[in-house]
Amino acid sequence: MWEFMQKGGPIMWPIFICSILAFAIVIERMIRLRREQIDTKSFMEQISKSLKRNKIMEALELCERTPGPIANILKAGILKHDRPRQEVREAIEDASIHELPRLEKNLPVLATIAHVAPLLGLLGTVTGMVAAFQVIESKASSLNPVNPGDLAGGIWEALLTTVFGLCVAIPTYVAYNYLVSRVDGFVLDMELSATDILNILGEKREENEV
């Protein structure tokens, strides 16, 4: 590995740094999203039971004990349980605005690495090819015969950066799409839960008015 890093030239180091950064982001995001994943159906059933029994504090305590964005947006809505439906909706939407960036944290960086890594590889290959042809030019000007081995060696060393760039970019892009799909799943659960809590609070308000 160290030998390849040296033969690939200075561009190998930015690619290597990109690989370390991408790996760290993927591990951190997977752990974070796993911790915030909950059984939404079971959680909503418990919240619904508490609210229908008019136990607002019990529902709020349940949200406090439950990790993740779904519990946070429901808590924002429950705190406005005695307000009109529009105010409850606005409170939930405001909470969602704060939760979404937390779910998408560092994903733009991951996407950037997936796009930049192969470009860095291409840059390293181009600069390596330039160096290889400079060697040929210098030998030709000194009337020394050009050794095909020199040309082949320079070319394969130049191509190393492209290989490493693609080796970083491909798994990074796959991981990015996977994490985006996980975030989309959270967003869908948040929207469904928000609709449920609005309906539950609306029914509870109508019962109180009757």
ZAKOLTI-485860 format. One record per residue: x, z negated, y negated of N, C-alpha, C in turn; residue in one letter. Coordinates in steps of 0.001 Angstrom, whole numbers, plus 500000, padded with zeros to 6 digits. Example, Ala and Ser with C-alpha at 12.3 -4.5 7.8 and 13.67 -1.06 7.14 Angstrom:
<rs>
513190492200505690512300492200504500513200492200503300a
512850492920502250513670492860501060512900492130499970s
</rs>
This chain:
<rs>
500840500000501198500000500000500000500881500000498744m
501882499120498748502773499042497588503526500351497400w
503906500974498519504617502243498457503733503331497861e
502466503352498265501536504332497707501322504099496212f
501241502833495817501052502507494403502211503039493577m
503422502913494109504593503394493376504639504916493332q
504358505554494452504429507015494511503310507667493706k
502191507009493581501071507587492848501254507608491349g
502197506817490849502467506819489413501716505725488663g
501892505671487351501310504585486540499785504578486515p
499145505732486734497679505781486706497083504997487868i
497880504752488912497368503993490057496982502569489652m
497653502029488665497384500636488283496022500458487620w
495624501326486684494249501213486166493188501362487255p
493447502263488218492495502435489312492434501168490157i
493597500573490404493647499330491180492905498207490462f
493091498118489154492383497102488360490875497346488424i
490462498596488358489038498939488470488471498487489814c
489257498658490882488782498258492210488587496746492298s
489533495988491738489413494524491748488207494077490939i
488032494673489759486909494312488886485579494660489543l
485499495842490153484261496252490819483932495319491976a
484931494969492758484709494071493897484208492710493427f
484807492187492360484400490875491834482959490916491326a
482600491988490622481241492104490082480220492204491210i
480510493015492219479571493188493329479335491868494053v
480405491140494347480267489849495042479479488867494188i
479813488790492892479118487849491999477641488173491888e
477303489456491737475903489868491599475117489620492885r
475711489904494026475013489708495289474719488233495526m
475693487376495223475484485926495379474406485452494408i
474491485919493168473536485487492140472108485909492486r
471941487174492863470603487674493173470052487013494435l
470926486706495366470472486028496585469968484625496273r
470645483934495366470232482584494986468889482586494260r
468615483642493526467388483693492724466221484323493477e
466474484800494686465400485381495485464526484271496073q
463245484384495913462324483375496442461190484078497199i
460428483273497928459227483786498586458113483804497539d
457954484939496894457030485047495760455596484718496163t
455171485188497321453796484973497758453512483483497943k
454412482789498632454233481355498843454274480590497522s
455185480982496651455313480319495353454047480489494526f
453498481691494504452284481934493733451096481172494303m
451046481010495614449966480230496227450017478779495778e
451218478221495710451362476828495264450984476676493791q
451420477629492982451077477597491555449569477718491375i
448963478618492108447521478831492013446741477573492385s
447154476908493460446481475683493882446574474596492816k
447764474459492228447945473428491202447092473700489976s
447052474961489543446286475296488345444785475184488581l
444330475577489767442903475487490059442435474036490150k
443356473128490476443025471695490480443304471052489131r
443634471936488155443882471481486777445111470574486670n
446060470738487571447297469952487544448393470796486912k
448356470842485580449285471682484826450719471188484989i
450920469883484894452268469321484996452869469584486379m
452026469526487396452514469810488745453010471245488854e
452274472168488247452683473573488253453981473767487470a
454109473082486337455333473192485536456537472605486279l
456319471477486952457418470877487723457846471795488868e
456891472479489474457211473422490540458059474569489987l
457727475045488801458529476092488171459929475598487842c
460022474341487408461322473763487089462213473678488324e
461616473338489465462403473164490688462776474487491344r
462082475550490977462292476834491627463246477689490803t
464319478177491416465263479029490672464725480444490522p
465290481167489576464970482572489456464095482930488275g
464038484209487945463297484677486769461793484564486907p
461262484663488123459808484606488305459273483246487885i
459958482201488328459537480846487950459631480650486435a
460649481221485825460839481045484381459740481721483567n
459345482926483971458299483600483191456939482953483438i
456707482457484651455441481768484908455360480464484117l
456488479790484009456515478554483221456137478847481768k
456675479935481229456348480308479844454859480564479684a
454244481203480688452809481459480617451983480197480774g
452387479314481700451630478082481948451662477159480733i
452787477165480013452876476334478811451852476742477752l
451374477987477841450361478476476902448979478542477570k
448765477723478573447540477819479373446258477622478558h
446348476875477445445158476612476640445010477591475479d
445858478622475459445816479610474382445089480872474854r
444717481750473925444072483017474321444964483849475234p
444323484732475975445047485551476956446189486334476323r
445988486840475108447012487642474451448265486813474173q
448091485563473771449242484696473510449989484377474797e
449243484187475875449882483938477172450704485150477586v
450119486328477405450818487570477759452101487721476937r
452009487439475639453179487574474775454275486590475171e
453887485380475562454870484387475994455586484849477263a
454822485426478180455417485936479425456338487119479131i
455917488008478249456740489162477907458032488737477226e
457955487731476340459166487224475683460134486627476705d
459591485876477656460442485293478697461070486386479560a
460312487436479832460831488553480641461978489255479935s
461859489389478619462917490038477839464236489280477980i
464156487948478076465371487143478235465884487157479673h
464998487322480620465405487286482027466037488597482489e
465569489710481992466053491004482462467557491203482240l
468101490873481060469555491017480896470358490152481862p
469830489002482247470525488147483211470579488824484581r
469503489522484941469492490228486218470429491436486200l
470530492087485053471331493311484947472753493039484480e
473146491787484412474477491432483912475575492168484690k
476488492796483947477670493490484492477348494771485266n
476088495114485444475769496365486130476233497592485333l
476126497585483995476692498714483251478196498874483455p
478895497743483588480340497802483847480598498460485197v
479786498112486181479931498682487519479682500195487483l
478668500616486751478385502046486623479527502767485928a
480109502134484914481240502732484200482438502918485125t
482713501908485945483834502010486887483599503156487869i
482369503277488364482054504338489321482278505723488714a
482091505858487404482286507153486749483734507354486299h
484393506276485910485738506396485347486809506522486431v
486633505838487559487663505827488601488064507229489064a
487120508127489390487548509478489797488186510264488657p
487777509985487417488403510656486276489844510202486102l
490073508900486324491451508402486289492276509041487395l
491654509178488565492344509835489667492714511265489328g
491785511972488700492055513352488296493161513413487252l
493133512474486326494179512420485309495546512195485951l
495595511268486905496856511014487594497347512238488345g
496422512971488953496801514183489675497350515242488729t
496706515426487593497153516430486618498537516080486083v
498715514803485696500036514403485191501097514518486279t
500735514220487524501678514360488631502055515811488877g
501073516707488771501349518127488944502259518639487828m
502029518156486617502887518541485495504326518128485783v
504495516887486274505845516408486593506479517240487705a
505672517616488711506202518417489820506675519778489332a
505913520412488462506312521723487965507482521621486981f
507618520477486328508792520283485484510066520252486321q
509969519640487508511110519618488428511469521033488853v
510453521836489168510695523221489570511353524001488428i
510857523783487206511414524481486055512877524117485829e
513164522807485956514545522364485725515487522940486776s
515038523011488028515882523566489080516056525071488905k
514988525724488471515075527176488268516029527507487126a
516006526708486054516883526964484913518346526693485237s
518587525796486214519966525488486616520437526360487767s
519647527391488097519966528350489148520052527706490530l
519461526508490674519403525881491997518152526377492722n
518262526612494012517077527074494746516004525997494790p
514769526407494603513647525467494641513328525152496087v
513363523874496411513081523423497781511567523267497939n
510960523956498895509511523785499099509123522335499358p
510036521579499942509752520160500192509593519380498903g
510371519743497889510227519067496584508851519329495990d
508425520588496082507107520942495547505992520256496320l
506075520288497659505029519661498473504989518156498253a
506170517538498181506205516088497962505609515702496630g
505918516481495597505360516173494279503857516341494243g
503354517344494943501911517591494941501165516500495686i
501624516101496870500871515084497621500924513726496931w
502044513459496257502101512211495494501120512259494320e
500992513442493712500048513581492607498603513423493079a
498310513906494277496949513833494807496554512411495224l
497521511524495347497208510143495742496236509487494775l
496415509759493486495543509108492506494093509563492666t
493893510849492978492527511334493209491917510665494426t
492703510539495488492216509874496700491822508431496398v
492686507710495703492390506311495405491223506197494434f
491138507118493474490015507086492536488690507264493241g
488637508199494193487405508418494952487105507251495883l
488149506663496462487954505504497344487374504316496592c
487661504226495293487081503163494465485682503553494004v
485508504805493582484255505230492960483097505279493951a
483336505775495157482231505965496109481569504647496496i
482312503649497006481646502387497346481088501662496124p
481738501828494977481235501200493752479884501776493370t
479743503086493477478473503733493139477372503336494116y
477726503249495396476750502808496404476298501379496112v
477261500501495816476932499105495508476083499006494245a
476397499839493257475620499839492008474167500194492271y
473941501256493045472565501660493354471829500587494147n
472531499925495047471909498849495822471497497701494905y
472388497308494004472079496203493101470959496573492137l
470939497817491686469849498271490808468511498198491538v
468510498563492819467273498481493592466826497037493749s
467794496116493901467440494694493981466827494210492670r
467413494622491568466884494238490251465493494816490058v
465293496056490467463965496679490363462936495893491178d
463368495367492337462476494537493137462079493266492409g
463050492655491718462747491467490921461767491800489802f
461993492922489150461121493315488033459693493542488527v
459561494186489669458230494411490228457543493081490559l
458270492153491166457707490838491471457321490095490196d
458143490248489157457837489598487883456544490148487292m
456369491456487359455156492072486807453915491651487584e
454020491640488904452869491235489724452543489759489509l
453580488936489429453354487501489212452750487244487840s
453203487992486839452656487837485494451164488194485466a
450812489263486158449401489658486226448573488585486934t
449116488040488012448402487000488758448172485763487908d
449209485334487197449073484105486404448101484314485247i
448077485525484678447112485812483616445684485750484149l
445476486280485338444143486245485940443724484816486289n
444662484046486831444353482658487207443994481832485981i
444811481975484927444545481206483711443257481691483044l
442986483008483133441751483534482565440528482978483273g
440570482907484604439457482339485369439283480854485047e
440400480152484933440337478721484638439722478494483243k
440077479348482290439539479217480929438041479490480920r
437597480468481675436172480788481742435384479644482373e
435957479006483392435273477869484038435129476712483070e
436176476473482264436107475372481300435076475639480234n
434955476930479841433983477263478799432553477100479313e
432353477394480608431016477229481199430680475759481325v
</rs>
